[in-house]
Amino acid sequence: MTDPMLFGVCMTIQYLLVFKLRPRVLRKAAGLALSGAGVAAFFRAPILTDASLIVVLTLMTSGVGLLFGRDYSDRQEGQS
């Protein structure tokens, strides 16, 4: 798999997690797990190749997006 294809697959999985995972508890737990795994992999791997760097950065950004991002299961803005 080439690097652009891997990046596309990682971004698709990130999109599905960030925008389709509804329960708040699952979003926060998955965000903590993904960001923790990404940070651990970043500091534990002695040499990161291009492919593994793409995966690690996607893990970290997905985790942070899930932790601190907007919760899409709440009511839409403007509705009361």
N, C-alpha and C positions, 0 to 999 in steps of 0.2 A: 504494500500500500504506500503510495507516495505521500509526501508531507501535506500537500494541499487537500488530498482526499481525507487524510487523518484529521486535519483541522476541520473540515466540513462535517465529518462524523461527530467529532467532539462538540462542535457548536450546535449541532442538531440535538444531541443528548442534553446539552446545557439548556437549550430553548425549551425542550419538553419538561425538564425538571423545574425551571424557573417559572414558566407560565402555565403549566398544567397540573402541578402538584398543589392541591387545594388545602388540606388540613394544616393549620398553623403549627401544630406539634410536629408533624412530619417534615414540614419545611425547615423548621429550626433544627431538628435532629439531623436531617440530611445535610443541612448547611454546615453544622458543626463537624460532622463526620468527613465531609468532602474537603473542607478547608483544613482540617487537622491532618488528613491523609496527604493533601497537597504540600503542606508545609513540612511534614515529616519526610516525604519523598524528596523534596527540594534540598533539605539539609543532609539527608542520609546518603544520597547518591553521589559518588565521588565525581563522576563525569557524566553530564547529561548530553545525550545526542539530540539532534533536532527533533526527532519523533517523541522522545521521552520528555523533552522540554515542553512541547506542545501539550502533551497530556497533563503534565504537572501544572502548567499555568491554567489550563482549562479547569482542572480540579479546584484550584484555589479561587479562581474567579466565580465558578459556579457556587462554591461554598459561601463566599462572601455575598453573592447575589441572593442566595436563599436566606442567609442570616439577616441581612440589613435591607433587603429589597421590600417593595410594597407587597402586602398580602392581598392577592387577587381574589380571595374567597370572601372578603368583606363586601359590603354594599358598594355599588358604583357611586362615584362622586356626583353630587347634584340631586341624588334621591334622598328623601327623608323618611 
